[in-house]
Amino acid sequence: MYKKILIANRGEIALRVIRACRQLGIKTVAIHSVADQASLHVKLADESVCVGPAEVSKSYLHVPSILSAAEVTGSDAIHPGYGFLAENHEFAERCEQCGVRFIGPTPKNIELMGNKIKAKQLVEELDIPTIPGSTTKMKSEKEAVLVANELGYPILLKAALGGGGRGMRVIHNENELKKSLSLVRNEVLAHFGNPDIYIEKYLEGPRHIEVQIVADQHGTVLHLGERECSLQRNYQKILEEAPCAFLDQGIREKILRDAVRIASTIQYKNVGTIEFLVSGQDYYFIEMNTRIQVEHPVTEMVTGIDLIKTQIQVSLGEALSWKQEDIHFNGHSMECRINAEDPETMMPFPGEIKDYHVPGGIGVRVDAALYDGCSILPYYDSLIAKLIVHGDNRAEVINKMKHALNEYIIGGIKTNIPLFKKILENPSFIGGEVNTSFLKRFLQKTT
């Protein structure tokens, strides 16, 4: 077992890792920027090290500072959380070179699946459906126009590397395509350091379904069921559920099977998520996330499996203690991502938290690094908390979530809690008529 783990992250995920480490008897080191000195993950870790100023490029993304912090604290391993360096294969390689275990998949896993073009090529070789489109990067405007005309508009421009919805743009005609190519290339170059883009056919209103994978170093690959992630704004998820209560059983079985096949083929190790779009009776692989997901708690709630502890144990070489038939799914779970933002304009809303009160009761969980008097900083992502509920079925969960949202008080700033209250009262949402276009239509009707 590790003696000490450095957490290369901040906020609620850093706190989540600290708690998992405590249960395993492992000491923790929190890194932080100057601005994050008073953050809760810093207060609750056994040790803390400042790695730079507020700018992420000089702190949470500054590899030399993070590795130095691991060295001076005698850390055995680094947990990257999600975001920041979690899917950076070069960082994972540097950890190995420095004799520090990277708690996640292998650098080879990260590099292969991090390139969406290469991942798509691999999946097509397995005869698993992918969205029609290019399997190479677009080298010229002429090539892009030819591909788009062959597919038929609308099409989607996508970054070969990266994620989080950045570099994704729906294109409706040739003129728009020509105007957008250089803009999208510059955007993805700025965010991911690579200008490569490719083209896919744009699907109108599919469901976004993802499969949680766990894999050890001994060849065992299991799935922990699927999650419904269709409620999105600008390709960013805001509400997730497990399972998808409205997924055809035949489609479900194919998706779960194919997710395991993909992970097994690349000899994947640790936890990861394989994502699909479902349109009618058709489904398509879109990408794999080689890290823990923001929405992992809903899977934990329906399976009873601690995914962070599993990450740590698998990274040590421990074999998974279950077979696929041992995984049981209990009830339904839902997560609302609470953001510090104006619920009308969706603009970030930093400030000081006042009169903080957390909801409670059986089946109610809050993953957050908040406390009365803490500051929500303008330098980082607006996600400040995750409210998760669990119940026997979806109807019970919706009702429980409404009460939990009413009880959750985050004073001093604005949040998107009012938006969730409206969504949970919407008949289409209650009836399961949800797809990736739902939130856009919903917001148009309510503004």
C-alpha positions as CSV (number, residue, x, y, z in Angstrom):
1,M,0.0,0.0,0.0
2,Y,1.1,3.6,-0.7
3,K,2.3,5.6,2.3
4,K,1.6,9.0,0.8
5,I,-0.4,10.2,-2.3
6,L,-0.1,13.7,-3.8
7,I,-3.3,15.0,-5.3
8,A,-2.6,17.0,-8.5
9,N,-5.9,18.8,-8.4
10,R,-8.2,21.0,-6.4
11,G,-11.8,21.4,-5.3
12,E,-14.3,18.6,-4.7
13,I,-12.3,15.9,-6.5
14,A,-9.2,16.6,-4.4
15,L,-11.4,16.3,-1.3
16,R,-12.9,13.1,-2.7
17,V,-9.5,11.5,-3.1
18,I,-8.4,12.6,0.4
19,R,-11.4,10.8,1.9
20,A,-10.7,7.6,-0.1
21,C,-7.1,7.7,1.0
22,R,-8.1,8.1,4.7
23,Q,-10.2,4.9,4.4
24,L,-7.1,3.1,3.1
25,G,-4.8,4.5,5.7
26,I,-2.8,6.6,3.2
27,K,-1.4,10.1,4.0
28,T,-2.2,12.8,1.5
29,V,-0.5,15.9,0.1
30,A,-2.6,18.7,-1.4
31,I,-1.1,21.0,-4.0
32,H,-2.5,24.5,-4.3
33,S,-2.0,27.8,-6.0
34,V,-1.4,31.0,-4.0
35,A,-5.1,31.8,-4.5
36,D,-6.2,28.5,-3.2
37,Q,-4.3,28.7,0.1
38,A,-7.6,28.7,2.2
39,S,-9.3,26.0,0.1
40,L,-10.8,23.0,2.0
41,H,-8.7,20.4,0.3
42,V,-5.6,22.2,1.6
43,K,-7.0,22.3,5.1
44,L,-8.0,18.6,5.2
45,A,-4.9,17.1,3.6
46,D,-2.1,15.9,5.9
47,E,0.4,18.1,4.1
48,S,0.2,20.9,1.5
49,V,2.5,22.5,-1.0
50,C,2.1,25.7,-3.0
51,V,3.0,25.1,-6.6
52,G,2.5,28.6,-8.1
53,P,0.3,31.6,-8.7
54,A,-3.4,31.5,-9.5
55,E,-2.9,30.9,-13.3
56,V,-3.3,27.2,-14.0
57,S,-0.5,27.2,-16.4
58,K,1.8,28.2,-13.6
59,S,0.4,26.0,-10.9
60,Y,-2.0,23.1,-11.5
61,L,-0.6,22.5,-15.0
62,H,3.0,23.2,-14.1
63,V,4.6,19.7,-14.2
64,P,8.0,20.6,-12.8
65,S,6.5,22.2,-9.7
66,I,4.1,19.3,-9.1
67,L,6.8,16.6,-9.5
68,S,9.1,18.7,-7.2
69,A,6.3,18.7,-4.6
70,A,6.0,15.0,-4.8
71,E,9.7,14.6,-4.3
72,V,10.1,16.9,-1.3
73,T,7.1,15.3,0.4
74,G,8.2,11.8,-0.3
75,S,5.0,10.9,-2.1
76,D,4.7,7.4,-3.5
77,A,2.1,8.2,-6.1
78,I,0.1,11.0,-7.8
79,H,-3.6,11.0,-8.3
80,P,-4.6,13.5,-11.1
81,G,-8.3,13.6,-10.4
82,Y,-10.1,14.9,-13.6
83,G,-9.3,17.8,-15.8
84,F,-5.9,19.5,-15.6
85,L,-3.2,16.8,-16.2
86,A,-5.5,13.7,-15.8
87,E,-5.3,12.8,-19.5
88,N,-1.8,14.0,-20.3
89,H,0.2,11.0,-21.3
90,E,3.5,13.0,-21.1
91,F,2.7,13.8,-17.5
92,A,2.0,10.1,-16.8
93,E,5.4,9.2,-18.4
94,R,7.2,11.9,-16.4
95,C,5.7,10.4,-13.2
96,E,7.1,7.0,-14.1
97,Q,10.5,8.4,-15.0
98,C,10.6,10.1,-11.6
99,G,9.7,6.9,-9.7
100,V,6.3,8.1,-8.7
101,R,3.2,6.0,-9.6
102,F,0.6,7.7,-11.7
103,I,-2.8,6.5,-10.5
104,G,-4.6,6.0,-13.7
105,P,-4.1,4.1,-17.0
106,T,-0.8,3.6,-18.8
107,P,0.7,6.5,-20.8
108,K,0.1,4.3,-23.9
109,N,-3.6,4.0,-23.0
110,I,-3.9,7.7,-22.5
111,E,-2.1,8.6,-25.7
112,L,-4.0,6.2,-27.9
113,M,-7.5,7.1,-26.7
114,G,-6.7,10.7,-26.3
115,N,-6.4,11.1,-30.0
116,K,-10.0,10.8,-31.2
117,I,-9.0,10.0,-34.8
118,K,-6.8,7.1,-33.8
119,A,-9.4,5.9,-31.3
120,K,-12.1,6.0,-34.0
121,Q,-9.8,4.0,-36.4
122,L,-9.2,1.3,-33.7
123,V,-12.9,1.0,-32.9
124,E,-13.8,0.7,-36.6
125,E,-11.4,-2.2,-36.9
126,L,-13.5,-4.0,-34.2
127,D,-16.6,-3.5,-36.4
128,I,-18.1,-1.3,-33.7
129,P,-20.3,1.5,-35.1
130,T,-18.8,5.0,-35.3
131,I,-20.4,8.2,-36.5
132,P,-19.9,8.6,-40.3
133,G,-17.1,11.0,-41.0
134,S,-13.4,11.4,-41.7
135,T,-10.8,9.0,-40.1
136,T,-7.9,11.4,-40.8
137,K,-7.3,15.0,-39.9
138,M,-8.4,17.7,-42.4
139,K,-5.3,18.9,-44.3
140,S,-6.9,21.6,-46.4
141,E,-10.1,23.5,-47.0
142,K,-10.7,21.6,-50.2
143,E,-10.5,18.3,-48.4
144,A,-12.9,19.5,-45.7
145,V,-15.4,20.7,-48.3
146,L,-15.3,17.3,-50.1
147,V,-15.8,15.4,-46.9
148,A,-18.7,17.6,-45.8
149,N,-20.4,17.4,-49.1
150,E,-20.2,13.6,-49.1
151,L,-21.6,13.4,-45.6
152,G,-24.3,16.1,-46.1
153,Y,-24.9,19.0,-43.8
154,P,-25.1,19.6,-40.9
155,I,-21.6,18.4,-39.9
156,L,-19.6,18.7,-36.8
157,L,-16.0,20.0,-36.6
158,K,-14.1,18.3,-33.8
159,A,-10.7,18.5,-32.2
160,A,-8.5,15.4,-32.6
161,L,-7.2,16.0,-29.1
162,G,-8.8,17.4,-26.0
163,G,-12.4,17.4,-24.8
164,G,-14.9,19.3,-22.7
165,G,-16.8,20.5,-25.8
166,R,-13.9,22.8,-26.9
167,G,-13.3,22.8,-30.6
168,M,-16.7,21.4,-31.4
169,R,-18.8,23.4,-33.8
170,V,-21.9,22.5,-35.8
171,I,-21.7,23.6,-39.5
172,H,-24.8,24.0,-41.7
173,N,-23.4,24.9,-45.1
174,E,-20.2,25.2,-47.1
175,N,-19.8,29.0,-46.6
176,E,-20.0,28.5,-42.8
177,L,-17.4,25.7,-43.1
178,K,-14.9,27.8,-44.9
179,K,-15.2,30.6,-42.4
180,S,-15.0,28.3,-39.4
181,L,-12.0,26.1,-40.3
182,S,-9.2,28.4,-39.3
183,L,-11.2,29.7,-36.2
184,V,-11.6,26.2,-34.9
185,R,-8.0,25.2,-35.6
186,N,-6.8,28.3,-33.7
187,E,-9.2,27.5,-30.8
188,V,-8.0,23.9,-30.4
189,L,-4.4,24.9,-30.8
190,A,-4.7,27.4,-28.0
191,H,-6.5,24.9,-25.7
192,F,-4.7,21.6,-26.5
193,G,-1.5,22.5,-28.3
194,N,-2.5,20.7,-31.4
195,P,-4.5,22.2,-34.4
196,D,-5.7,18.9,-35.9
197,I,-9.5,18.7,-36.5
198,Y,-11.7,16.2,-38.2
199,I,-15.3,16.0,-39.5
200,E,-18.3,13.9,-38.4
201,K,-21.9,13.9,-39.5
202,Y,-23.9,15.9,-36.9
203,L,-26.7,13.8,-35.3
204,E,-29.9,15.6,-34.4
205,G,-30.9,15.0,-30.8
206,P,-29.3,11.7,-29.8
207,R,-29.0,10.4,-26.3
208,H,-25.5,10.5,-24.8
209,I,-24.8,7.2,-23.0
210,E,-21.5,6.3,-21.4
211,V,-20.2,3.1,-19.9
212,Q,-18.1,2.9,-16.7
213,I,-15.1,0.5,-17.1
214,V,-12.8,-0.9,-14.5
215,A,-9.8,-3.0,-15.4
216,D,-6.9,-4.4,-13.4
217,Q,-3.4,-5.3,-14.4
218,H,-4.2,-9.0,-14.8
219,G,-6.4,-8.8,-17.8
220,T,-9.8,-8.5,-16.1
221,V,-12.1,-5.8,-17.7
222,L,-15.6,-5.2,-16.3
223,H,-18.3,-2.7,-16.8
224,L,-20.3,-1.0,-14.1
225,G,-23.3,-0.2,-16.2
226,E,-24.2,2.9,-18.2
227,R,-25.0,6.5,-17.4
228,E,-27.4,8.9,-19.1
229,C,-25.6,12.1,-19.8
230,S,-27.8,13.8,-22.4
231,L,-28.5,17.0,-20.5
232,Q,-25.7,19.3,-21.8
233,R,-25.0,22.9,-22.4
234,N,-22.4,23.6,-25.1
235,Y,-21.4,19.9,-24.9
236,Q,-20.9,20.2,-21.1
237,K,-22.9,17.8,-19.0
238,I,-24.9,19.3,-16.2
239,L,-27.1,16.4,-15.0
240,E,-26.4,12.7,-15.1
241,E,-28.3,9.5,-14.2
242,A,-27.6,5.8,-13.7
243,P,-28.9,3.8,-15.2
244,C,-30.6,5.2,-18.4
245,A,-34.2,4.3,-17.6
246,F,-35.3,4.6,-21.2
247,L,-32.6,2.7,-23.1
248,D,-33.7,-0.3,-25.2
249,Q,-32.4,-3.5,-23.5
250,G,-31.0,-4.8,-26.8
251,I,-29.0,-1.6,-27.3
252,R,-27.9,-1.6,-23.7
253,E,-26.4,-5.1,-24.0
254,K,-24.6,-4.2,-27.2
255,I,-23.1,-1.0,-25.8
256,L,-21.9,-2.7,-22.6
257,R,-20.4,-5.5,-24.6
258,D,-18.6,-3.2,-27.0
259,A,-17.3,-1.0,-24.2
260,V,-15.6,-4.0,-22.6
261,R,-14.3,-5.1,-26.0
262,I,-12.7,-1.8,-26.7
263,A,-11.0,-1.6,-23.2
264,S,-9.8,-5.2,-23.5
265,T,-8.4,-4.7,-27.0
266,I,-6.1,-1.8,-25.9
267,Q,-5.2,-3.7,-22.6
268,Y,-6.7,-0.9,-20.6
269,K,-5.8,-0.6,-16.9
270,N,-7.6,1.3,-14.2
271,V,-10.9,3.1,-14.5
272,G,-12.2,4.8,-17.7
273,T,-15.4,5.7,-19.5
274,I,-16.4,4.8,-23.1
275,E,-19.0,7.2,-24.6
276,F,-21.7,6.5,-27.2
277,L,-24.5,8.4,-28.9
278,V,-27.8,6.6,-29.4
279,S,-30.2,7.5,-32.1
280,G,-33.3,5.3,-32.4
281,Q,-32.0,1.8,-32.7
282,D,-28.6,2.9,-33.8
283,Y,-25.6,3.6,-31.6
284,Y,-22.1,5.0,-32.2
285,F,-18.9,5.1,-30.3
286,I,-17.6,8.7,-29.9
287,E,-14.7,8.7,-27.5
288,M,-13.0,7.2,-24.4
289,N,-12.1,9.3,-21.3
290,T,-9.1,7.8,-19.6
291,R,-9.7,9.1,-16.1
292,I,-12.3,9.3,-13.4
293,Q,-15.4,11.2,-14.5
294,V,-17.1,14.1,-12.8
295,E,-20.2,12.0,-12.7
296,H,-18.7,8.9,-11.2
297,P,-20.8,9.1,-8.0
298,V,-24.0,8.0,-9.7
299,T,-22.3,4.7,-10.6
300,E,-21.0,4.4,-7.1
301,M,-24.5,4.9,-5.7
302,V,-26.1,2.1,-7.8
303,T,-23.2,-0.4,-7.5
304,G,-21.9,0.3,-4.0
305,I,-18.3,0.3,-5.5
306,D,-15.9,3.1,-4.5
307,L,-14.3,4.0,-7.8
308,I,-11.5,6.2,-6.2
309,K,-10.4,3.4,-3.9
310,T,-10.6,1.0,-6.8
311,Q,-8.3,3.3,-8.8
312,I,-5.7,3.2,-6.0
313,Q,-5.9,-0.5,-5.4
314,V,-5.7,-1.4,-9.1
315,S,-2.7,0.9,-9.6
316,L,-0.9,-1.1,-6.9
317,G,-1.4,-4.3,-9.0
318,E,-4.3,-5.7,-6.9
319,A,-6.7,-7.9,-8.8
320,L,-10.3,-6.9,-9.0
321,S,-12.2,-9.0,-6.4
322,W,-15.4,-9.4,-8.5
323,K,-16.5,-11.0,-11.7
324,Q,-19.0,-9.4,-14.1
325,E,-21.8,-11.5,-12.6
326,D,-21.0,-10.1,-9.1
327,I,-21.8,-6.6,-10.2
328,H,-25.4,-5.8,-9.1
329,F,-27.3,-2.6,-9.8
330,N,-29.5,-1.2,-7.1
331,G,-32.2,1.4,-7.8
332,H,-31.5,4.7,-9.6
333,S,-29.2,7.7,-9.0
334,M,-29.0,11.2,-10.3
335,E,-26.4,14.0,-10.1
336,C,-26.8,17.7,-10.5
337,R,-23.6,19.7,-11.1
338,I,-23.9,22.9,-9.1
339,N,-22.1,25.7,-10.8
340,A,-21.3,29.2,-9.5
341,E,-23.1,31.1,-12.2
342,D,-26.1,33.3,-12.9
343,P,-29.0,31.0,-13.7
344,E,-30.3,33.4,-16.3
345,T,-27.1,34.4,-18.2
346,M,-25.0,31.3,-17.4
347,M,-22.1,33.6,-16.7
348,P,-19.7,32.6,-13.9
349,F,-20.4,34.2,-10.5
350,P,-17.4,34.2,-8.1
351,G,-17.7,35.5,-4.6
352,E,-17.8,34.6,-0.9
353,I,-20.0,31.8,0.4
354,K,-22.4,32.8,3.2
355,D,-25.0,30.9,5.1
356,Y,-24.0,27.5,3.7
357,H,-26.3,24.6,4.5
358,V,-26.0,21.1,3.0
359,P,-29.1,18.9,2.4
360,G,-29.3,15.5,4.1
361,G,-31.4,12.4,4.5
362,I,-31.1,8.8,3.4
363,G,-29.7,8.6,-0.2
364,V,-28.6,12.2,-0.3
365,R,-24.9,12.9,-1.0
366,V,-23.0,16.2,-1.5
367,D,-19.5,16.2,-3.0
368,A,-18.2,19.7,-2.5
369,A,-15.2,21.6,-1.0
370,L,-17.3,24.4,0.3
371,Y,-17.7,26.0,3.8
372,D,-19.2,29.1,5.2
373,G,-16.9,32.0,4.4
374,C,-14.9,30.3,1.6
375,S,-14.3,32.1,-1.6
376,I,-15.3,31.0,-5.1
377,L,-12.4,32.1,-7.2
378,P,-12.6,33.5,-10.8
379,Y,-9.6,31.6,-12.1
380,Y,-11.1,28.1,-12.2
381,D,-14.0,26.1,-13.4
382,S,-17.4,27.2,-12.1
383,L,-18.3,23.7,-10.8
384,I,-18.4,24.0,-7.0
385,A,-20.5,21.0,-5.9
386,K,-22.2,17.9,-7.0
387,L,-25.6,16.9,-5.4
388,I,-26.3,13.2,-5.8
389,V,-29.4,11.3,-4.7
390,H,-30.3,7.6,-4.8
391,G,-33.6,5.8,-4.6
392,D,-35.5,2.8,-5.6
393,N,-36.6,4.2,-9.0
394,R,-36.4,7.3,-11.2
395,A,-39.6,8.8,-9.9
396,E,-38.5,8.6,-6.3
397,V,-35.1,10.1,-7.2
398,I,-36.6,13.1,-9.0
399,N,-38.8,13.8,-6.0
400,K,-35.9,13.4,-3.6
401,M,-33.7,15.6,-5.7
402,K,-36.3,18.4,-5.7
403,H,-36.4,18.4,-1.9
404,A,-32.6,18.3,-1.7
405,L,-32.3,21.3,-4.0
406,N,-34.8,23.2,-1.9
407,E,-32.8,22.4,1.2
408,Y,-29.4,23.2,-0.3
409,I,-28.4,26.8,0.6
410,I,-25.4,28.5,-0.9
411,G,-25.6,32.1,0.1
412,G,-23.5,35.0,-1.1
413,I,-23.3,33.9,-4.8
414,K,-25.6,32.8,-7.6
415,T,-25.8,29.2,-8.7
416,N,-27.7,27.1,-11.2
417,I,-29.9,25.5,-8.6
418,P,-33.0,27.4,-9.8
419,L,-32.4,25.9,-13.3
420,F,-32.4,22.4,-11.9
421,K,-35.7,23.1,-10.0
422,K,-37.4,24.1,-13.3
423,I,-36.0,21.1,-15.2
424,L,-37.2,18.6,-12.6
425,E,-40.7,20.0,-13.0
426,N,-40.7,19.7,-16.8
427,P,-43.1,17.0,-18.1
428,S,-40.8,16.0,-20.9
429,F,-37.9,15.5,-18.5
430,I,-40.1,13.5,-16.1
431,G,-41.3,11.4,-19.0
432,G,-37.7,10.6,-20.2
433,E,-37.9,12.6,-23.4
434,V,-34.3,13.7,-23.1
435,N,-31.6,14.0,-25.6
436,T,-28.6,16.3,-26.2
437,S,-30.8,19.0,-27.6
438,F,-33.2,19.0,-24.7
439,L,-31.6,21.8,-22.6
440,K,-31.2,24.2,-25.6
441,R,-34.9,23.8,-26.4
442,F,-35.8,24.1,-22.7
443,L,-33.9,27.3,-22.2
444,Q,-35.5,28.8,-25.4
445,K,-38.9,28.1,-24.0
446,T,-38.2,29.5,-20.5
447,T,-36.5,32.8,-21.6
